[in-house]
Amino acid sequence: MAVNESLSKVLDKEWEEKPLAEIVAASPAALQGLTDERAAKIAEAMGAKTIGELANNKYVKWAQALAALAEFEG
């Protein structure tokens, strides 16, 4: 699958052709399914105003680590 095809599954149409650096600096509202209102709630609750900040948020990282570890438990 080409990168653009992959991006089309996670980004709003207007963001699909943008450089990754620009996407990472964009509001989480650029992600499919997230409205400006939900992005504002994410910013308020988690302090993440950009996709990059959201990706690097310690709670997101903790949740990802726990989910990965759970796959190997028991």
C-alpha positions in Angstrom: 0.0 0.0 0.0 1.4 3.4 -0.9 1.9 6.1 1.7 -0.8 8.3 0.3 -3.2 5.4 0.4 -2.4 4.8 4.0 -2.7 8.5 4.9 -6.2 8.6 3.2 -7.4 6.1 5.8 -6.4 8.3 8.8 -6.5 11.9 7.5 -9.2 14.2 6.3 -9.1 14.5 2.5 -7.5 18.0 2.6 -4.5 16.7 4.5 -3.7 13.6 2.5 -1.1 15.3 0.1 0.6 17.5 2.7 4.1 16.9 3.9 4.4 14.8 7.1 6.0 17.7 9.0 3.0 19.9 8.3 0.6 17.1 9.3 2.4 16.5 12.6 2.1 20.3 13.3 -1.6 20.3 12.5 -4.5 20.1 14.9 -5.8 16.7 15.7 -8.9 17.7 13.8 -6.9 16.8 10.7 -7.4 13.1 11.7 -10.5 11.4 10.3 -13.4 11.5 12.7 -12.1 14.3 14.9 -14.0 17.6 14.7 -12.6 20.9 15.7 -14.7 20.7 18.9 -13.2 17.3 19.8 -9.7 18.6 19.0 -10.4 21.5 21.4 -11.4 19.0 24.1 -8.3 17.0 23.5 -6.2 20.2 23.9 -8.0 21.1 27.1 -7.8 17.7 28.6 -4.4 16.6 27.5 -2.6 19.8 26.5 -2.1 18.4 23.0 -2.8 21.1 20.4 -1.1 19.3 17.5 -1.0 15.7 16.2 2.7 15.6 17.2 1.9 16.7 20.8 -0.9 14.1 20.9 1.5 11.4 19.7 4.1 12.3 22.3 1.6 12.7 25.2 2.7 10.6 28.1 -0.8 9.2 28.7 -1.1 8.1 25.0 2.4 6.5 25.2 1.4 4.7 28.5 -1.8 3.5 27.0 0.0 2.2 23.9 2.6 0.4 26.0 0.0 -1.2 28.2 -2.0 -2.4 25.2 1.2 -3.8 23.6 2.2 -5.6 26.8 -1.4 -7.0 27.3 -1.0 -8.9 24.0 1.8 -11.0 25.5 0.3 -11.5 28.9 -0.6 -15.0 30.0 
